[in-house]
Amino acid sequence: MRGGALPPALLLAALAFALAHASLRVRIWSLVALLGAIAAPSFLALPSNWLEAAFLGCWISTAATAAAVHLPGGPRMVSGILLSLNAGFWARAVVALSGTPHDLLAALAIVILVVPAGWLVARGASIAVKVASSWLIALAILAAVLPFLPVTPGYLPDHLE
């Protein structure tokens, strides 16, 4: 779960699920904001010691963005654009520190999930999107907390022996 396209892809999947509950106008402007956020910091070089903070920010943003599916009426214009800007920043930061530009393109392709998720929401089957979002929340919390746990590798004795 470290590096490559997977962490930003899960973040952008959470964004797609959240935007599936929004109106078409909000979706379009949010996706424009996402592209702007991904393209804007391309000239900035992030220090390599920000890697852990970038992953933590990515996982926290994934959980918060996935939780946006529970907003009554879905994200409005301002909240949709803010979610997109946040997702774009963290996706870009993680890929800039631990991946390649191709990883960002691969992760960006996951945003197409907004189409089938929006179709499910329009048909009254939003529970499927909410279940997938809940899975993303659980996965993001686990991935965010795991680096902070004192885990003993399997080849070292632990306190139980």
Secondary structure, 3 states (H helix, E strand, C coil): CCCCCHHHHHHHHHHHHHHCCCCHHHHHHHHHHHHHHHHHHHHCCCCHHHHHHHHHHHHHHHHHHHHHHHCCCCCCHHHHHHHHHHHHHHHHHHHHHHCCHHHHHHHHHHHHHHHHHHHHHHCCCHHHHHHHHHHHHHHHHHHHHHHHCCCCCCCCCCCCC
